[in-house]
Amino acid sequence: MESDRVVTGGGSDPHVAQVVQKREFVDRVLARTGARRAEARHIIEATLAELGEVLESGQTLAVPPLGRARIALERDARGGQVITLRLRRRAS
């Protein structure tokens, strides 16, 4: 199965980023934590739902080590909403 790809960045130097689907994301979390799929899946789904609700309500989300995320632009589009996030992370 071919991975989805998204062009990121702006201006004259965009690059192609691979899209990580939910199944792969869950697999990565399981590999990192060693948790069982059945128990971790519910926790991950609840976490993702809560992240979406916080951002949708217009609140800024500050979650280290992810960073500080807020909605930069929001508009309605055919078939759903388009939300652009601004994510600020600490320099590594």
C-alpha positions as a printed Julia matrix, in Angstrom:
92×3 Matrix{Float64}:
   0.0    0.0    0.0
   1.44   3.36  -1.01
   1.77   5.99   1.73
  -0.13   9.23   1.48
   2.09  12.22   0.89
   1.57  15.87   1.71
   3.55  18.84   0.45
   4.59  20.97   3.4
   6.31  24.29   3.74
   5.75  27.35   1.68
   7.47  29.39  -0.93
  10.06  28.01  -3.29
  11.31  25.11  -1.15
   8.41  22.83  -0.22
   9.22  19.26   0.75
   7.17  16.09   0.72
   6.23  14.66   4.12
   4.92  11.15   4.68
   1.49  10.94   6.35
   1.37   8.62   9.36
  -2.01   6.9    9.5
  -3.72   6.1   12.81
  -2.87   2.37  12.68
   0.85   3.1   12.25
   0.69   5.78  14.96
  -0.84   3.26  17.4
   1.82   0.69  16.45
   4.57   3.22  17.18
   3.09   4.05  20.59
   2.8    0.34  21.41
   6.43  -0.25  20.41
   7.6    2.66  22.55
   5.58   1.77  25.64
   5.29  -2.0   25.5
   1.58  -1.67  26.34
  -1.01  -4.16  25.17
  -2.96  -3.12  22.07
  -6.39  -3.6   23.68
  -5.72  -1.28  26.61
  -3.59   1.27  24.78
  -5.99   1.7   21.84
  -8.74   3.17  24.03
  -6.31   5.53  25.74
  -4.83   6.71  22.43
  -8.27   7.25  20.88
  -9.44   9.24  23.92
  -6.25  11.32  23.83
  -6.66  12.12  20.13
 -10.34  13.0   20.62
  -9.5   15.33  23.51
  -6.71  17.01  21.5
  -9.19  17.64  18.68
 -11.83  19.06  21.04
  -9.35  21.4   22.76
  -8.12  22.78  19.44
 -11.63  22.98  17.95
 -12.76  25.08  20.93
 -10.06  27.63  20.12
  -7.88  26.91  23.12
  -4.1   26.78  22.91
  -2.69  23.36  23.67
   0.63  23.27  25.57
   1.86  19.68  25.74
   5.6   19.12  26.07
   7.41  17.54  24.26
   4.95  18.08  21.37
   4.97  21.83  21.93
   2.41  24.62  21.93
  -0.31  24.31  19.3
  -3.03  26.75  18.36
  -5.32  27.3   15.41
  -3.76  29.76  12.98
  -6.49  29.63  10.32
  -9.88  27.98  10.13
 -12.4   27.82   7.31
 -15.3   25.7    6.18
 -14.79  23.68   3.05
 -16.93  21.29   1.11
 -16.98  18.08   3.11
 -15.56  19.48   6.35
 -13.39  22.06   8.0
  -9.87  23.07   7.03
  -7.84  23.97  10.1
  -4.26  25.2    9.94
  -2.32  24.77  13.16
   0.67  26.68  14.36
   2.97  24.42  16.35
   5.82  25.94  18.3
   8.47  23.54  19.59
  11.6   24.03  21.61
  14.84  23.92  19.68
  16.64  20.62  20.13
